[in-house]
Amino acid sequence: MEHRAGSAPRRSENPGCHQAFGAVIRPLGVMFLALLSAGCADQTRPSAPTAEIRAQQWTARRAVLEGQQSWVLDGRLAVQRGNEGGQARIRWAQTGAKFELKIMAPMSRGTYLLQGDQGGVSMETPDHRRYDAPDLATLMTTHLRWNLPVAGARYWVLGLPAPKPAPTNVVLDEEGRLTDMAQDGWRISVLDYQLVGAQNLPRKLFLMANDLQLRIAITQWPTPPH
């Protein structure tokens, strides 16, 4: 038989050969998939940290943050008491026991300025009236009808319990960070964390005491804890 230059010679096809080859390939493919699945199943997932490891992480975290009592934070505050509620922006500066808390009401309704230390507290209203009291709870409850427990919350916003009274029902996440606890008549929940410098600090908190609910969203730390 003649064939033209440049054209490839024809190869005879054997249908039986193709069928036999396909019959071998299909079982091999199934076997490969089975082996692959078995290999994936044998890979053990990393186990969650044990309670002991979380406790160690919690102890180390507290050791660092408990010594950092000076900071400035900006955020939003939502207050709900029964059928009444409201929202405001806040700037909170803390230096040891001394604090300055600005509560900026929406719609240009002015700013409440609260200041204090262990010797007493004061509040200046948007109309520039000044009130003094021995403690913040009395001052805020009288004039605002709700209370932010600054003495304890100065620790809670760092993801820590206050030194006293001892907290109860403490719950930690897998990284040894506080998520829930009860202290001094309040239930404290840290809903989310954010990285600030080298530390994970709370971003959202929920505080509840009786019919009072406070939600704090920390938007930034102009002066991180130090």
N, C-alpha and C positions, 0 to 999 in steps of 0.2 A: 504494500500500500504506500502510496506517495503522500507526503505531507509537505506543505509549503514552508519555506524558510521563514523563521521568525515566529512560527506558531508552535505552541507546546503540544507534544504528543498526547493523545487521549489515553487516560488510564481506565482499564476495565473496572467496573464497580461490582462488588459482591454484596448484595443485600444481606446475606447471612452473616457476613463479617460485621457490618454495622449493627445488626441486632445483637450480636454477641458482645460487641464492645459496649453498647448502651446498657446491656444487662449487667455488665461489670461495674460501670460508672455509677449507676444509681445506688446500688448497695454501698459502694465506697463513700458516696456523698452522705447517705444517711448515717453511716458509721462515724464520719467526721463530725457531723452536727451533734451526734450523741456524745462523742468525746469532748467536744467543746462545751456542751451544756454541763457535763459532769465536772469539767475543770472549773467552770464558773461557780458551780454549787459548792465545790470544795474550798473556795476562797472564803475565809471567815471574816465577817464584818467586824470592824473595830468596836470593842465593847465600850459601853458608857462608863465614865469614871465612877469608881466605887464611892460609897458614902464617906469612907476614910479619906480618899483623895480630895473630894469636894470640901471636907472639913479642913484639910490642910490648906487648900487654896483660899478658903474663907478666912482662916487665921492670918495668912500672909497678906491678904488684901486689907484686912482691918489694921494690921500693923503699919501699913503704909499710909492709909487714909486718915486714921485717927490723929495723926500728927500734923495734918494739913487743914488748919482751921481758918485760913484767910482766903477769900475768893469773892468773885462777883459773877452773878448769873443774870441773864435776861430770859424772859419766858412769857407764857400766857397762863392765866389762872381762870378756871371756871368754878363757880360756886353754885351749889344747889341745896336748898333747905326747904323741904316740903314742896309747896307749889311755887316758891320763889327762887329765882336764880339770876345769875349775871356773869359777865366775863370782863376781864381786864388784862392789860399788859403789866408785867412786873419787872422791876430791877431790884435785885437783892444783893447787898454788899455785907459781908460778914468778916469780922476780925476778932477772933476769940469769942467772947461773950457779947461783944458790941456789934450791933446790927443797924443797918439803914435799909428800910424797905419802902419802895415807891410803888403804889398801886395806881395805875393810870387808867381811868375809866374811859370807855369808848365815847364817841360822838362829842369830843371836846368837853366832857363833863368835868375835867380837872383831875388833879393828882392828890392822892392822900399820901402823906409822908409820915412814916412811923420810924422812930428811932429809940434805941434803948440799950441798956446793959444791965448788969446785976443790981444796980442801984435804983432802977425804975425806967419807965417808958413814957414817951410822949407821942402825940399825933397831931399833925397839922392838916386841916381839911382844905378842900379847894377854895373855900371863901376865907382862908387864912385864919381861921380860928384854931387855937391851940388847946389841947387837953392833956393832962398828965394823970398817971395812975401808977400804982406800985407794980402792976403786972399787965402784960399785953392782953391776956384773955379778958380781963375786966374792961379794958379800954375798947377793944374791938367789938365785944358783945354788946356793950352799951351804945356805941355809936354806929356800928355797921351791921349789927344783929347776926354776925357770924365771927368765927375765930380761926386764925391760922396759928397753930401752935409752934411758934418760931423756935422756942427752946429745944423742942425735939426735932422739928423739921429741918433745922440747920444740919443735923446729922442724916436725916432721911434722904435729903436731896443728894447726898454723897453715896447712898446705898448702904448706910450704916445704921445700927440702932443707937439711940442716945445712951449715955453711960448708965442712967437709971430712970425708972425702974427696969428690972430685967425684962427683956422681951420674951414673948411666948409664941408658940406655933411658927417658929422660924423655918422657912422653906428656901432652899438654895437651888440654883439651876446647875447644869452640868459643868459649868466653869467656876463653880463656887461663889456665885454672885447672889445677892439677896433678891428674892422675888416676892415673898410675902412674910409678914409677921404681925403681931399685935403688941402694942406698947402704950401704956399710960392712957388706956381707954380708946385708943385709935387702932383701926386696921390700916396697915400700910402695904400697898402693892406697887412694886416697880414693874411697869408694863413693858419697858423697852430701855435698852442701853445704847450709848454712843461712845465712840473713841475720842477722848480729849487728851492730847499729848500721848503719854504712855499708859493712861488709865481708862478703863471702861467706867463711865459715870452714867447715872440715870438720865434718860431723855423724857420719859413719861412716868408720872406717878399718880396713883389714886389713893386718896386718904378719906376715911369714913369714920365718923363718931356719931352714934345715934342717928338722927335724921339729917345730919350735915354731911355733904359730900364735896370734896375738893379734888379737882383735876389740875395737875401742874404739867405743862409741856415746856421743857427747857430748850430754848432755841439756840443759845450760845453761851459760852463762858468767856466774857471779855478778859477776866483774870481767873485762870484755872486755879484749883486748890493748890496751896503751897504752904 
